[in-house]
Structures are given as C-alpha cells and as structure tokens.
Amino acid sequence: SLGSAEEAGAAVAAESSTGTWTTVWTDGLTS
C-alpha cells in the first residue's frame, strides 16, 4: 500500500492543476 500512496503522491504533484489527483489518490487508498 505504501507504493500506491507514493505513486498517488507523485500523481498529486503532477495532476494538481487538473484535479485528476483526487481519483488517483482515492484509487490508491482503495487499492
């Protein structure tokens, strides 16, 4: 799960302007 969280963190930084990070982050938490 740590890998997913780290991956989501990267997505947050990359997609912060689009808001897509919310989906990636949620997916990481559920995964």
N, CA, C and O atoms as a CHARMM CRD file, in Angstrom:
* protein
*
  124
    1    1 SER  N      0.83800  -1.21100   0.00000 PROA 1      0.00000
    2    1 SER  CA     0.00000   0.00000   0.00000 PROA 1      0.00000
    3    1 SER  C      0.86800   1.25400   0.00000 PROA 1      0.00000
    4    1 SER  O      0.46900   2.30500  -0.50200 PROA 1      0.00000
    5    2 LEU  N      2.06300   1.12000   0.57400 PROA 2      0.00000
    6    2 LEU  CA     2.96800   2.26100   0.62300 PROA 2      0.00000
    7    2 LEU  C      3.35400   2.69900  -0.78400 PROA 2      0.00000
    8    2 LEU  O      3.46700   3.89300  -1.06100 PROA 2      0.00000
    9    3 GLY  N      3.55500   1.72500  -1.66800 PROA 3      0.00000
   10    3 GLY  CA     3.89700   2.04100  -3.04700 PROA 3      0.00000
   11    3 GLY  C      2.78200   2.80600  -3.72400 PROA 3      0.00000
   12    3 GLY  O      3.03100   3.73900  -4.48700 PROA 3      0.00000
   13    4 SER  N      1.54200   2.40600  -3.44000 PROA 4      0.00000
   14    4 SER  CA     0.39100   3.07500  -4.03700 PROA 4      0.00000
   15    4 SER  C      0.29700   4.50900  -3.54400 PROA 4      0.00000
   16    4 SER  O     -0.00600   5.42100  -4.31200 PROA 4      0.00000
   17    5 ALA  N      0.55900   4.70100  -2.25200 PROA 5      0.00000
   18    5 ALA  CA     0.49200   6.03500  -1.66700 PROA 5      0.00000
   19    5 ALA  C      1.56700   6.92700  -2.26600 PROA 5      0.00000
   20    5 ALA  O      1.32500   8.09600  -2.56500 PROA 5      0.00000
   21    6 GLU  N      2.76300   6.35800  -2.43800 PROA 6      0.00000
   22    6 GLU  CA     3.86500   7.11900  -3.01300 PROA 6      0.00000
   23    6 GLU  C      3.54600   7.48600  -4.45500 PROA 6      0.00000
   24    6 GLU  O      3.82000   8.59900  -4.90400 PROA 6      0.00000
   25    7 GLU  N      2.96800   6.53800  -5.16700 PROA 7      0.00000
   26    7 GLU  CA     2.59000   6.75400  -6.55600 PROA 7      0.00000
   27    7 GLU  C      1.52200   7.83600  -6.64300 PROA 7      0.00000
   28    7 GLU  O      1.56500   8.70900  -7.50900 PROA 7      0.00000
   29    8 ALA  N      0.55800   7.75700  -5.71700 PROA 8      0.00000
   30    8 ALA  CA    -0.51600   8.74200  -5.68400 PROA 8      0.00000
   31    8 ALA  C      0.05400  10.11500  -5.37600 PROA 8      0.00000
   32    8 ALA  O     -0.39500  11.12000  -5.92600 PROA 8      0.00000
   33    9 GLY  N      1.05000  10.15500  -4.49100 PROA 9      0.00000
   34    9 GLY  CA     1.68000  11.42300  -4.13500 PROA 9      0.00000
   35    9 GLY  C      2.30300  12.07800  -5.35300 PROA 9      0.00000
   36    9 GLY  O      2.21500  13.29300  -5.53100 PROA 9      0.00000
   37   10 ALA  N      2.93400  11.26600  -6.19000 PROA 10     0.00000
   38   10 ALA  CA     3.54100  11.77800  -7.41200 PROA 10     0.00000
   39   10 ALA  C      2.46200  12.29700  -8.34700 PROA 10     0.00000
   40   10 ALA  O      2.63500  13.31600  -9.01600 PROA 10     0.00000
   41   11 ALA  N      1.34500  11.58100  -8.38300 PROA 11     0.00000
   42   11 ALA  CA     0.23400  11.97900  -9.23800 PROA 11     0.00000
   43   11 ALA  C     -0.34600  13.30400  -8.77200 PROA 11     0.00000
   44   11 ALA  O     -0.73400  14.14400  -9.58400 PROA 11     0.00000
   45   12 VAL  N     -0.40200  13.48300  -7.44900 PROA 12     0.00000
   46   12 VAL  CA    -0.92000  14.72800  -6.88200 PROA 12     0.00000
   47   12 VAL  C     -0.09400  15.90200  -7.38400 PROA 12     0.00000
   48   12 VAL  O     -0.64300  16.93100  -7.77700 PROA 12     0.00000
   49   13 ALA  N      1.21000  15.75000  -7.36900 PROA 13     0.00000
   50   13 ALA  CA     2.10400  16.81800  -7.79400 PROA 13     0.00000
   51   13 ALA  C      1.99500  17.06800  -9.29200 PROA 13     0.00000
   52   13 ALA  O      2.12400  18.20100  -9.75500 PROA 13     0.00000
   53   14 ALA  N      1.75600  15.99900 -10.04100 PROA 14     0.00000
   54   14 ALA  CA     1.70600  16.10600 -11.49700 PROA 14     0.00000
   55   14 ALA  C      0.35100  16.56200 -12.00900 PROA 14     0.00000
   56   14 ALA  O      0.26800  17.26600 -13.01600 PROA 14     0.00000
   57   15 GLU  N     -0.71800  16.16200 -11.31700 PROA 15     0.00000
   58   15 GLU  CA    -2.06700  16.44200 -11.80200 PROA 15     0.00000
   59   15 GLU  C     -2.81900  17.46700 -10.95800 PROA 15     0.00000
   60   15 GLU  O     -4.02500  17.65000 -11.12000 PROA 15     0.00000
   61   16 SER  N     -2.09600  18.13700 -10.05200 PROA 16     0.00000
   62   16 SER  CA    -2.74400  19.07400  -9.13500 PROA 16     0.00000
   63   16 SER  C     -3.54400  20.13800  -9.87100 PROA 16     0.00000
   64   16 SER  O     -4.54200  20.64000  -9.35600 PROA 16     0.00000
   65   17 SER  N     -3.10300  20.48200 -11.07800 PROA 17     0.00000
   66   17 SER  CA    -3.76600  21.54200 -11.82900 PROA 17     0.00000
   67   17 SER  C     -5.05600  21.06400 -12.49100 PROA 17     0.00000
   68   17 SER  O     -5.91100  21.86900 -12.85900 PROA 17     0.00000
   69   18 THR  N     -5.18500  19.75200 -12.63900 PROA 18     0.00000
   70   18 THR  CA    -6.35800  19.22300 -13.33800 PROA 18     0.00000
   71   18 THR  C     -7.38600  18.67200 -12.36900 PROA 18     0.00000
   72   18 THR  O     -8.57100  18.58700 -12.69300 PROA 18     0.00000
   73   19 GLY  N     -6.93700  18.29800 -11.17900 PROA 19     0.00000
   74   19 GLY  CA    -7.84800  17.74100 -10.19300 PROA 19     0.00000
   75   19 GLY  C     -7.96900  16.23400 -10.33000 PROA 19     0.00000
   76   19 GLY  O     -8.68500  15.59400  -9.56000 PROA 19     0.00000
   77   20 THR  N     -7.28000  15.66800 -11.29700 PROA 20     0.00000
   78   20 THR  CA    -7.32000  14.22400 -11.51400 PROA 20     0.00000
   79   20 THR  C     -6.69900  13.48400 -10.34000 PROA 20     0.00000
   80   20 THR  O     -6.99800  12.31200 -10.11000 PROA 20     0.00000
   81   21 TRP  N     -5.83900  14.16600  -9.60200 PROA 21     0.00000
   82   21 TRP  CA    -5.15600  13.53800  -8.46300 PROA 21     0.00000
   83   21 TRP  C     -6.14300  12.95800  -7.45800 PROA 21     0.00000
   84   21 TRP  O     -5.83200  11.98400  -6.77300 PROA 21     0.00000
   85   22 THR  N     -7.33400  13.55200  -7.36600 PROA 22     0.00000
   86   22 THR  CA    -8.33400  13.06600  -6.41000 PROA 22     0.00000
   87   22 THR  C     -8.72300  11.63100  -6.73100 PROA 22     0.00000
   88   22 THR  O     -8.87600  10.80400  -5.83300 PROA 22     0.00000
   89   23 THR  N     -8.88100  11.34300  -8.01400 PROA 23     0.00000
   90   23 THR  CA    -9.24300   9.99800  -8.44800 PROA 23     0.00000
   91   23 THR  C     -8.09200   9.03200  -8.20600 PROA 23     0.00000
   92   23 THR  O     -8.29400   7.91700  -7.72400 PROA 23     0.00000
   93   24 VAL  N     -6.89500   9.46600  -8.54200 PROA 24     0.00000
   94   24 VAL  CA    -5.71100   8.61900  -8.36700 PROA 24     0.00000
   95   24 VAL  C     -5.48700   8.32500  -6.89500 PROA 24     0.00000
   96   24 VAL  O     -5.18800   7.19400  -6.51100 PROA 24     0.00000
   97   25 TRP  N     -5.63600   9.37000  -6.06800 PROA 25     0.00000
   98   25 TRP  CA    -5.41900   9.21800  -4.62600 PROA 25     0.00000
   99   25 TRP  C     -6.43700   8.24200  -4.04400 PROA 25     0.00000
  100   25 TRP  O     -6.07700   7.35000  -3.27500 PROA 25     0.00000
  101   26 THR  N     -7.70100   8.40900  -4.40700 PROA 26     0.00000
  102   26 THR  CA    -8.75400   7.52800  -3.90500 PROA 26     0.00000
  103   26 THR  C     -8.50400   6.09500  -4.35900 PROA 26     0.00000
  104   26 THR  O     -8.68800   5.15000  -3.59200 PROA 26     0.00000
  105   27 ASP  N     -8.08800   5.94300  -5.59800 PROA 27     0.00000
  106   27 ASP  CA    -7.80600   4.62000  -6.13500 PROA 27     0.00000
  107   27 ASP  C     -6.65300   3.97900  -5.37200 PROA 27     0.00000
  108   27 ASP  O     -6.66100   2.77600  -5.11200 PROA 27     0.00000
  109   28 GLY  N     -5.66200   4.79400  -5.01600 PROA 28     0.00000
  110   28 GLY  CA    -4.52300   4.29300  -4.25600 PROA 28     0.00000
  111   28 GLY  C     -4.93800   3.82300  -2.87300 PROA 28     0.00000
  112   28 GLY  O     -4.43100   2.82000  -2.37200 PROA 28     0.00000
  113   29 LEU  N     -5.86800   4.55600  -2.25300 PROA 29     0.00000
  114   29 LEU  CA    -6.32900   4.20200  -0.91200 PROA 29     0.00000
  115   29 LEU  C     -7.13100   2.91100  -0.92900 PROA 29     0.00000
  116   29 LEU  O     -7.00300   2.07700  -0.03300 PROA 29     0.00000
  117   30 THR  N     -7.96700   2.75200  -1.96200 PROA 30     0.00000
  118   30 THR  CA    -8.80600   1.56000  -2.05400 PROA 30     0.00000
  119   30 THR  C     -7.97600   0.35000  -2.46500 PROA 30     0.00000
  120   30 THR  O     -8.30500  -0.78300  -2.11300 PROA 30     0.00000
  121   31 SER  N     -6.90500   0.59100  -3.20600 PROA 31     0.00000
  122   31 SER  CA    -6.05600  -0.49400  -3.65200 PROA 31     0.00000
  123   31 SER  C     -5.11500  -0.90500  -2.52100 PROA 31     0.00000
  124   31 SER  O     -4.30500  -1.81600  -2.69100 PROA 31     0.00000
